[in-house]
């Protein structure tokens, strides 16, 4: 069914007037004849709306810090916050030193009523002492939850005293859940402190091998990061650090030695990418390792950047051999998927990234959006200067990176940089709207009501979303796939990931289980008879 | 796996948790609220809480878990959440059209001191619609406390005593158990031909059938009329002291319905106790079919006892479930050596008694000394096991890490189970549930025996 403004209005008309006015600004139908199509994003969710959004704490500890395997992450607050961010994001991690792998531990100060009344600083100090005694980690993070900010616990002071006492870095993150309007605030808070206090504290001046890169915004869900690293290493890159999937404190400290920063999930880590450029002169390249063509394009862009004959040849050789291996398998799955339609709604980048892969499988994306994006994620980075800062964003402390006089070095000449920028997305990011077809719908912070309405109207064959939506969609008889956790499968990145995704999606379409939804007796009358000349017998 | 956990136990005085065995009140309140027909749970606080709770419940039940949130930002935290809650009430009834909105608080709204009952009183609630609330600060108790508090709210807001003489019907508060368990308890009561009201009742809500259509409010759940009528019942059975006794006490105070607090009917003794209470209170014979079921259970117990008799076991999870499982494994001749719950466990001095006292009493009767702890964490449990290994670990999904680290057979029971399916449909309560537990225990142990057997010891008949 063709989507148009009138049909959209019919859906919006069901809202109370105030809600309608608000939601209208978060939705548009792609029209390429319009030069710009503005969307409202990164603003408050309407109270009472069933949203999929999380909070600043989820973005800070849950997304960015949690995957760092060799740090002990202490959550300061009542038990729930620590508990829910414990092993629930599938950030796979393998440590060289199993005694310094804390990925499966959940440490919480478990604040009680008396801590709320009298303050929780003493308890936090004791928990840090115990963590040091039991685990002897090289560094610790402290993440604040809602009540911590309200009662005024000075986590910074506790961290400082603990650093002095134990001689290891103790980083404090004021990522209380009420900050900002979604997880996005927490990403920013985590980025700031990692940049201010960790990156660049390593002793290495230079990377130990050629073509050193950092992979930013890759959380190794289902092993995505490992697949990307496999390809990069085969070509000859040296991966200095991954932020933060399978990431380590030790590696992140030396992130300044990279010659190029790759940015996979732009939303969660673009701050670090930008600050690395300011501080060390390292450009960042937007990559997308989701989808075969996306992966190829990213690899070729990297080769263009380094402009090394051998590296370029190896890049093409790896692409060719990988393609030869996976294409026949991928084609089989494509036959099942071709002609189908999809909704793609998740997170901060996946809603965009996965559209490539869908399209390679012959699946058209009818609706897409993000949970916690900003306007630039939809409209492209060019709109950043026009984004107004509202009260909710102002509450997030701003950290400005400054040039590191000793280590700043232009990795490519300004002329060369300009030349490259014309060819590859260096320091650049095109918003989702540029990749979507005319007539498709873009929705920011899609909510439950709209989910149901859009499904009824457009009847997609598959809806990729998160766990909270998954069973709602399936109950409607529509194939649903989680793109936060990959339904406990993966990896979906890189060449192997594309095949795995194709396999999983095809399985969803081809499963005989869908055929049982209507019981046989619903299609047959109870009384069977035959019509004769005398009437019904 | 968990290589950083040392065998040597150092005293931890901070009160902090490492690998908790509990979570916070609001998720329990959300689950209880789902057990009211046409009710939308509402989380008053930051949207992250609501998101986490829906995520976790959805993963356990693999079914839609709908709930709304007040979507706090820093401004609402400073100026109070009244405006957000009032807007929520308006929007929820307009857009999602529930009959009941069940609000629970979070640690944020509790800390700033939002007076939810006053806000509700001054909110614009349409005729025939109902808003109830429970205070569920996350820094008190656990998810079990939250379940209990929301169930209490059902009583305080809805239950009424309207008849001069109580009806011959029983209220059943099932506690924080799966919908499959609730269905099984209802089957037992029905088979005794006793009128009953179960509340909350999530069966039909989080185990709803696949029809090709999404129902925001499926057929299940206790209706408001039924909850109202609980005040007219002759008796309340509170199954599981931790999740159910407070609402039952309140109903007694409010509507003079006497309460009997029983164990969650896990295993033969607790099921016997449930049926005997019903039999004696309502003068009903135990029907033949239940007697047959019980006989089958005992037959299975005697047939298989040699598989598990004397085997040591560690049990953790929610207090009512752990109490039931401990009692049952004792009935099977097993030896619980570590028993732990994350939920704070009452005290020996209180009228209700304590978790540790309950467990220790059962163990003492059986002549067993064990490590028993309430308000414990899985780090403690793991250290205990390192020092005194066991033949079987029983608990929720989080136990799989310890089981792998220590190479112990592991049986999943309780909440949450995030890595297996079907569990929420199949009961562990009643005689049938006990049979299933035996099957699970013996299969877990026998699969392991097969796996470990040398070729020459690998046997067809076991």
Interface residues (C-beta under 8 A of the other chain):
Chain A: X14 X15 X16 X19 X44 X45 X46 X47 X48 X49 X50 X51 X52 X53 X54 X55 X56 X57 X58 X74 X77 X78 X79 X80 X81 X82 X83 X84 X85 X86 X88 X98 X99 X100 X101 X102 X104 X105 X106 X107 X108 X109 X110 X111 X112 X113 X115 X116 X123 X126 X127 X129 X130 X133 X134 X135 X145 X146 X147 X149 X150 X151 X177 X178 X179 X180 X181 X182 X183 X391 X392 X395 X448 X449 X452 X466 X467 X468 X470 X471 X472 X473 X474 X475 X476 X477 X517 X518
Chain B: X1 X2 X3 X4 X6 X10 X12 X13 X14 X15 X16 X17 X18 X19 X20 X22 X23 X24 X26 X27 X42 X45 X46 X47 X48 X49 X51 X52 X53 X54 X55 X56 X58 X59 X62 X63 X64 X65 X66 X67 X68 X69 X70 X71 X72 X73 X74 X75 X76 X77 X84 X85 X87 X88 X89 X90 X91 X92 X94 X95 X96 X106 X107 X108 X110 X111 X112 X137 X138 X139 X140 X142 X208 X210 X211 X212 X213 X214 X215 X342 X379 X401
